[in-house]
Amino acid sequence: MSTRRPQTLAQLVTLGSAAALLLVVGWLVAAGPAVAIPEAPTEAPAGALVTKIIYVGKRYLEPAPLSLLDKVLTDEGVQGARLAVKENNMTGRLVAQHFELAEVMAKRDEDVVPLVKAQLAAGQGLIVADLEPSDLLAVADLPEAKGALILNTRSSQDELRQQECRANIFHVIPNWAMRADALAQYLSWKKWRRWFVVHGNTPGDDEYLAAIRRAALKFGAKIVAEREYEFDAGSRRTDSGHQQIQTQMPLLTQGVPEYDVIFVADVGEAFGDYLLFRTYEPRPVVGSQGLQAVAWHRSFEQYAGTQLQNRFEKQAKRVMTERDYTAWLGVRVVGEAVTRAGKNTPEEIRAYILSKDFEVAGFKGVGLNFRSWDHQMRQPMLLSGPRTLVSISPQDGFLHQKYLTDTMGFDEPETKCRFDK
């Protein structure tokens, strides 16, 4: 790719929205301190192509974080969507386009379906869905939603990409198979191929456990033992809780055949963090706690990731979580498609993001796009500890004939998805 600096604004715009935005900012800053960068317009300019995006969420009951360092968040996800709309409009102002975000948030005991039906009846079919699987499928299966474009930014459930796939759902958040495969590649590279699996008993834990077993078979690892966490965790945040846990974890992890790592499946964060530094044998912890495979992490700063982190923190007054990132990315998918294609109906956007021309910048060093067979977004996976980035998968040496990122998750020959629902 050419490294020459474009000389005109028109040349900048032809580079694509994400590249244009970054270069425009750098171009204006280089011109001198007297040049101010215009804010994105909050109202549609006259004659602009207006695109309305619906952010749909629900206030699900969620446990408080185990650590007091992690605060209870009430705006997770939607803050990322809000930032992305601002960025879409920074680019849109250059090409006579404008983006609006409507936030639809169901109460804990409220049915989200009627709320979405009202939006669909009003002709709004571009939906960023921060929903659990049952609600996501209920929305997708509405007759009115058949022609909609629904971007899943919350659920990692593999079945949504397999037997329960839907033609109108596109998955921005990585699935469990991608997460397990990303870690398995790194463990294979480290030659840590003997795994001791510890898991909970929630539906999410079962889903991740199935992905771990699949990854072991796929990458030639051996699961030497599996154990379920069956203790009563008691109060999650008491002064004396550490004494109880200090006794439980050695009991849970002793008497196991020789292993290299503990692979934990604790999606609800009930006990996984307690394994660190408390196991019977001194071994690393990976999986849902310890070393995790995630779409985004607060420690990531490569490929201009710090710029995104800083912009988010300035807006939200907190760090960007994975759900914030996937919501941001979902809105950016729509913005990129509309800017590139110059069209904004769900059918036109869907056709474009499935074409070979589509990719969106996600601050990961490569353009991101979607798999045609299950609508899962291809993306590198960050392998992060609690405070630092450790690695990025796919790892060196894991090859694919088309996309290296297709070494993680379900490749086309193994998919069970059939878009007939």
NORDA-V611079 format. One record per residue. N is the residue number from 0. PSI is psi in radians with two decimals (* if undefined). NEAR is the number of other C-alpha atoms within 10 Angstrom. Layout:
N|PSI|NEAR  N|PSI|NEAR
This chain:
0|2.43|3  1|2.50|5  2|0.16|5  3|2.47|6  4|2.20|10  5|2.56|17  6|-0.29|9  7|2.79|10  8|-0.65|13  9|-0.69|11  10|-0.62|12  11|-0.77|19  12|-0.61|20  13|-0.26|12  14|-0.18|13  15|2.74|16  16|-0.83|27  17|-0.83|22  18|-0.69|14  19|-0.77|22  20|-0.84|20  21|-0.70|13  22|-0.60|18  23|-0.78|19  24|-0.85|13  25|-0.66|12  26|-0.79|18  27|-0.70|14  28|-0.68|14  29|-0.40|10  30|-0.30|10  31|2.76|9  32|-0.28|8  33|-0.22|8  34|2.08|10  35|2.47|11  36|2.11|12  37|2.50|9  38|2.68|11  39|2.41|16  40|2.47|14  41|-0.30|12  42|2.65|11  43|2.22|18  44|2.75|13  45|2.31|9  46|0.04|9  47|2.61|14  48|2.00|18  49|2.24|18  50|2.17|19  51|2.24|19  52|2.32|22  53|2.10|22  54|2.08|25  55|2.15|21  56|3.12|23  57|2.50|19  58|1.34|15  59|2.67|13  60|2.09|8  61|2.43|9  62|2.64|11  63|2.59|16  64|2.62|16  65|-0.67|17  66|2.44|10  67|-0.26|9  68|-0.46|7  69|1.99|9  70|2.71|11  71|2.18|12  72|2.37|11  73|-0.03|9  74|0.42|11  75|2.36|19  76|-1.06|25  77|-0.51|24  78|-0.63|21  79|-0.71|26  80|-0.71|27  81|-0.72|22  82|-0.72|22  83|-0.65|25  84|-0.70|24  85|-0.76|20  86|-0.66|21  87|-0.71|26  88|-0.43|23  89|-0.72|23  90|-0.72|25  91|-0.56|26  92|-0.36|18  93|-0.36|16  94|0.45|16  95|0.84|17  96|2.66|25  97|2.48|30  98|2.43|27  99|2.54|18  100|2.17|19  101|2.21|14  102|2.10|15  103|1.95|16  104|2.00|17  105|2.57|18  106|2.93|12  107|-0.73|11  108|0.33|10  109|2.50|13  110|2.15|13  111|-0.35|21  112|-0.85|15  113|-0.59|12  114|-0.72|15  115|-0.66|25  116|-0.66|18  117|-0.68|12  118|-0.72|17  119|-0.67|19  120|-0.48|11  121|0.07|9  122|0.28|13  123|1.82|21  124|0.24|24  125|1.89|27  126|2.21|27  127|1.99|32  128|1.90|28  129|1.19|26  130|2.63|20  131|2.82|17  132|-0.77|17  133|-0.73|9  134|-0.65|17  135|-0.80|23  136|-0.62|16  137|-0.68|13  138|-0.79|23  139|-0.53|24  140|0.00|14  141|2.36|14  142|-0.61|10  143|-0.31|17  144|0.06|21  145|-0.68|17  146|0.15|17  147|2.89|24  148|1.98|25  149|2.14|28  150|1.93|27  151|2.05|26  152|0.14|27  153|-0.81|25  154|2.27|21  155|0.09|23  156|2.22|21  157|-0.61|21  158|-0.50|15  159|-0.36|23  160|-0.05|24  161|-1.92|18  162|-0.53|15  163|0.48|16  164|2.69|24  165|2.49|22  166|-0.43|21  167|0.07|20  168|2.31|26  169|2.35|27  170|1.94|26  171|-0.69|29  172|2.46|28  173|2.63|27  174|3.04|26  175|-0.66|24  176|-0.72|23  177|-0.72|30  178|-0.83|27  179|-0.71|27  180|-0.67|26  181|-0.75|28  182|-0.69|29  183|-0.67|30  184|-0.76|25  185|-0.75|19  186|-0.64|20  187|-0.74|16  188|-0.63|14  189|-0.10|9  190|0.57|11  191|1.45|16  192|0.03|20  193|2.01|22  194|2.38|25  195|2.03|23  196|2.20|24  197|2.28|23  198|2.77|23  199|-2.90|23  200|0.38|15  201|2.85|13  202|-0.69|12  203|-0.68|17  204|-0.72|20  205|-0.68|16  206|-0.79|19  207|-0.65|27  208|-0.75|27  209|-0.67|15  210|-0.62|23  211|-0.78|26  212|-0.73|16  213|-0.74|16  214|-0.66|24  215|-0.78|20  216|-0.71|13  217|-0.66|12  218|0.23|14  219|0.48|12  220|2.89|19  221|2.16|16  222|1.89|20  223|-0.41|15  224|2.67|16  225|2.37|16  226|2.49|14  227|2.40|13  228|2.00|21  229|0.04|11  230|2.77|12  231|2.00|11  232|-0.29|13  233|-2.67|11  234|2.30|10  235|-0.34|15  236|0.98|13  237|2.77|8  238|-0.56|8  239|0.04|9  240|-0.56|13  241|-0.49|13  242|-0.74|9  243|-0.81|13  244|-0.66|19  245|-0.47|15  246|-0.68|12  247|-0.82|20  248|-0.72|20  249|-0.66|16  250|-0.71|13  251|-0.57|18  252|0.12|19  253|2.83|11  254|0.51|11  255|2.46|14  256|2.74|11  257|2.30|12  258|2.84|18  259|-0.68|18  260|2.74|21  261|2.15|25  262|1.95|28  263|2.41|32  264|1.63|30  265|1.34|24  266|-0.59|22  267|0.06|18  268|0.85|17  269|-0.51|19  270|-0.27|22  271|-0.73|24  272|-0.40|18  273|-0.29|18  274|-0.53|24  275|2.17|16  276|0.17|15  277|0.05|18  278|2.77|21  279|-0.76|15  280|2.53|16  281|1.73|12  282|2.66|16  283|2.68|15  284|2.27|26  285|2.89|26  286|-2.21|28  287|-0.28|23  288|3.00|23  289|-2.18|21  290|2.01|22  291|2.62|24  292|2.00|29  293|2.83|23  294|-0.49|22  295|2.64|24  296|2.57|24  297|-0.35|17  298|-0.12|19  299|2.25|21  300|-0.01|15  301|2.87|12  302|0.73|13  303|0.31|14  304|-0.54|18  305|-0.62|15  306|-0.77|13  307|-0.77|18  308|-0.78|20  309|-0.72|15  310|-0.70|14  311|-0.79|23  312|-0.60|14  313|-0.66|11  314|-0.88|13  315|-0.24|16  316|0.54|10  317|3.06|13  318|2.80|17  319|2.17|24  320|3.06|19  321|-0.72|20  322|-0.59|22  323|-0.77|25  324|-0.79|28  325|-0.60|28  326|-0.74|30  327|-0.81|27  328|-0.64|25  329|-0.78|28  330|-0.62|28  331|-0.57|25  332|-0.83|25  333|-0.81|29  334|-0.76|29  335|-0.74|23  336|-0.76|23  337|-0.75|26  338|-0.74|24  339|-0.79|18  340|-0.41|16  341|0.31|14  342|2.69|17  343|0.32|20  344|2.67|17  345|-0.71|19  346|-0.74|15  347|-0.69|15  348|-0.74|24  349|-0.79|22  350|-0.67|12  351|-0.73|18  352|-0.24|24  353|-0.04|15  354|2.87|13  355|-0.20|9  356|-0.25|11  357|2.39|18  358|2.67|20  359|2.48|22  360|2.26|18  361|0.29|24  362|0.66|19  363|0.20|20  364|-0.24|13  365|2.73|14  366|2.49|14  367|2.45|20  368|-3.06|22  369|2.54|21  370|2.37|17  371|-0.48|14  372|-0.38|19  373|0.06|25  374|0.44|23  375|2.36|23  376|2.29|19  377|2.33|25  378|2.56|26  379|2.62|27  380|2.30|25  381|2.27|25  382|1.86|26  383|2.45|24  384|-3.05|18  385|-0.53|14  386|-0.19|10  387|2.69|13  388|2.30|18  389|-0.77|15  390|3.10|17  391|2.25|19  392|2.59|24  393|2.55|24  394|2.75|21  395|2.38|11  396|-0.20|9  397|1.84|14  398|2.74|13  399|2.59|11  400|-0.32|7  401|-1.09|8  402|2.20|11  403|-0.55|18  404|-0.29|22  405|0.00|21  406|-0.11|21  407|2.24|28  408|-2.77|25  409|1.99|22  410|2.91|14  411|-0.75|13  412|-0.37|7  413|0.08|9  414|2.53|14  415|0.14|16  416|2.32|20  417|2.02|15  418|1.19|14  419|0.24|7  420|*|12
